[in-house]
Every structure is written in structure tokens, then in C-alpha cells.
Amino acid sequence: MADTATTGVAAAAQTNEPLIRVEGLRKSFGSLEVLKGIDLSVNPGEVVTIIGASGSGKSTFLRFNLLETPDAGHIWFHGQDLTAERCNINKLREDIGMVFQGFNLFNNMDVLDNCTLAPVTLKKMSETEAEKVAMEHLASVGLEKFAHAAVGRLSGGQKQRVAIARALCMNPQIMLFDEPTSALDPEIVGEVLEVMRKLAADGMTMVVVTHEMAFARTVSDRVVFMDQGVVLEDAAPAELFGNPKHQRTREFLSRYLEDK
């Protein structure tokens, strides 16, 4: 199965296909329909920000790497259908980095071990090489001096930056961020957003679920507004923030726009 996945990735890389293409994605939890037929594509190098009220389905949608199993629809990554029975989802997930609201670090390991575990275990990288790569990414988020620190001694902002460095150690082709600053104290939100801005400037493909409207407006190539399980608007930031088409979008943005 790994060969099938690898072949699909290599073939898709030769085309102009989107890196991610989602069609007709549906998901319910019991009687609650959370996603009601989502269609969305993300091109290589794009930064797509997803905004919307709590409960609109944003975080459920972001788990299109099959952390949530959809009830219907298809998800293509590099031309490989993640929902196909023969798809080696674990192999393809190695190329999809994910950063969660709650960090999800291993508290029984130090910072460096958190960053080297997956490359050594999954990519069969030597410990020496994995540590070299990890130190490069820890330096890129300003935490190289904390390599041997206990995770429990870090601030929330430091933990989230470690989580980003850990994901980058797998050399992902896309990074998914699920409200990465919502669990942080306001005064340290900026340090995480700055790391994300640098990633965007370096050309990393990113899908970001966030309530940080300034980030969505200034860093995104496209902003997607979700409401009650559907995509209401998908537009460039200047268009969505400056001339939203739907009344619901205008209502959601009104407080932010009034403050500007």
C-alpha cells in the first residue's frame, strides 16, 4: 500500500492539481449534522484561513486527514483519495503536519525528544540526523536553548512553538493549524503568530482555523467563512473583509470591522 501512496504523490506532483481537494464532505455526530457538503481546494503555497463562529464546523473540517472519518465525500491529497479503501492513510499523514489548540506534546519527554520521536520512528531517520533537523527547527522558532527542557516547565507560547517545530521535523508538505492561539494568554499570542507568519513567507502551504482576524486579513491568500456546516464565502482577504457578500458574514465581522 505504501507503494500505491508514493506513486500517487509522485504523479500528482507533475500536474497542476491542488494539493488538497475536498468534495461533498459530510459529517454528523448523532443527529447533529456538523458538515453539510463542504467543497474546498488548497493550492501549493497557499495560506487559507478558516473563520466562523464557534460550532460552525471549522475544526471538524480541518480534520480532513481522517482524524475524523467523514460520512460522505472525498478528500484528495496530491491526487490520492484519502477516503479510498486501499489508501495508506498513515503514510500520507506523514506529509501533513498538524498543530492543535492543546499542544498535544508528550510531557514525559524533553523538547528535543518530542521533536525526534516521529522522524526516527516513522521516517527511519537516524537519531543523529533527527536531532540535527530538530535543532534547526527549534532555532527557527527561537527555542534551541530549550532543547533539553522539560515540557512541563514551558509557557503556553513556548509549548505551541515546540509543537510547530515538531510538526516541521517531518518535512510536511502542508501544515494544519487548529486554533493554535486560543489556549494562550493574550500577551504571548504574538510569538506564535510570528512563527506562522514566517512559515507563510517561506512558502509553506497552510490551512489555519483561527479567531485572529488580523492574521487572517494580513497573511492569508484566501479566507473561508463557515457557518452552520457550510462554506458561505471563500475569497481574498480584501474582498471578504472589505465587501462581504452574505449578511451572516457581515454580522460575524461587524465587531471587528467597527474597531478598524
TASULRA-V636850 format. One line per field, one symbol per residue. psi: psi as a letter, one per 40 degrees, with the letter a starting at -180 (. if undefined). Layout:
BEGIN
psi = ???
END
This chain:
BEGIN
psi = dddddddddddddeifiidhhhhfhihihbehhdhfghhiihiheihhhhiiiheeeddddefeffdhhidiiihhhfehhdeidehgddddddehihhidfdfiheeiidddddeddddddefiiddddddddddddddeffdeedeihdeeiidddddddddddddeefieihhhgfeedeiideedddddddddddddeehhihhhiegdddddddidihhhihfeihdihiiddddddgididdddddeddddde.
END
